[in-house]
């Protein structure tokens, strides 16, 4: 499952990059434009390190643990000038879960991770 998804992501990146280069070559003022808005997304695999290690290290816990899932990121940005901008993004890191018995009592553990990021960017054309 990972192989086709990675190939699709690589092909999309190459296609988008090639299109941007073609626009620059056709229109040299493309780099001098002032304001630009952009949006994007990403998907991938997440693994919450040491979640299951911590759960399974409890001596009286008997059960199963899953510490991997799918991660999603959505972001958008605004370039004030052709060389400076800001970006806002949201990332969902997926879930981890543990189900089992603790001293004979049924227990369920869930962990979710997410985050918001705000970044400033400086851009320099390399082409």
Secondary structure, DSSP 8 states (H G I E B T S, - for coil): -HHHHHHHHHHHHHHHHHHHHHHHHH-GGGGG---EEEEEEEEEEEE-TTHHHHHHTSTTEEEEEE-EEEEEEEEEEEESSSSEEEEEEEEEEEEEEEEEEETTEEEEEEEEEEEEEEEEEE-----
